[in-house]
Amino acid sequence: MSIPYKYHIITFGCQMNKNDSERVESLFRGMGMESTEKETDADVILLNSCSVRESAEARIFGFTKNYVELKKQNPNLVVCVTGCMPGRDKGKSMGDKLQGVDLYFPTKDMVHLPKWLYEINPNFRNMEDLQEDYLSLRPTLKKHTQAFVTLQTGCNHFCSYCVVPFARGLEVNRSLKEILEECNALAENGCIEITLLGQIVNHYIAPDPQYFSLHNPYRKSDFAKLLWEVNQIHGIERIHFTAPHPIFMSEEVIDAMALPKHLQFLHLPVQSGNDEMLRKMNRRHDRQFYLNLVKRIGEKHKNMALGTDIIVGFCGETDAMFEDTVDLYKECQFDISYTAQYSERSGTLAVKAFKDDVDKSEKKRRWWVLQKLMEDIVYQKNQKYIGQTVSVMLENATKTATGEWLTGNSEHMKRVRIQGDDSKVGTIQKVKIEKADKWMLWGHIL
Ligand code: SF4
């Protein structure tokens, strides 16, 4: 029996990229290949790149440079780069500078990967070239109990700092029928938690709305309707989505978050608390709109934990403008913020229209101000969980000198750690919280 060829995938960036890597993995498996943790054992290495920040693209250059050395030891090694970097690099100006890369293609072209690999090395399994949409490929799950389900790709919004519309193209929504089939198949295979993904996930518009149930209670928002449909699937116990845009948080979507399986956590990007910055970022809402929205959500969902994305040091951001963000942060009492120091991304509207004029050291200072604020707020907020019972999806087990520990996320997306063995991994347990820190709650299974 011949030894199977091996692949090694490295994924950068967001959950969407992780879900795309799971699709690539299905292609490799379809070719009879096996995964390897070691780059040195691999016959094919695939880097799924991210372009959100300059540093993410710089890492691709670093990795591929190392593979030039690896290829000297293994001349048959095939190196592939996909994801946002080739997606936005239409003239291949970056691709041409990468050393030792055999295949450089945008995500949507992954369906041709088996054919291209066979053309490079006819010893790889020959497969008929796939013609289907890459989103129709079923992802290979690392854990059968949790899955991402992508609803859409691309974006029409052109926030001025963002590469996504260039890297992934305009918004394309997946067929509702296909999404529901995927969710049902996941449930049948033991999946209990689904995270619905999209660039503006709450802007989902079903191309085939006839597949919504007749008794679906929502009338206006396809996304709210979809949340209801996924809630009806037997076996699925937890539903979450990311990332929504504030302007599409309609009353129906806010109401649908009260459906029984929905997690009590919302990630709602704000980017800035200053109107002038929001306008330059082309976010299409102002500070007050966001604050009103958070208030409305809080009124309907008393215990909803809130996360956000913030960019500091965007073009022309003064100290006073940054202080508006600090004030908004305090008012919203976010549980978590993914804060970025603005860096120019070539091709974006911001690069063409504005000057990146905030000093690096000042960006760093503002980042630390928010970081400190986040830690103070989340520490205080987490204290309220002491004595409460939360439900935790247990994801992994580790053995330490102090015993065996299980870790998972509560319904508020708080990391929770309890003592226990790995037989409970992949289950949802009721946990009574005894101790709370910034980033961890500790308790015991009831
Ligand atoms: S909404 Fe804005 S930030 Fe989000 S993907 Fe679209 S362009 Fe980028």
Residues whose N, C-alpha, C, O or C-beta is under 5 A from the ligand:
A	BS01	SF4	C155 H157 F158 C159 C162 V164 Q199
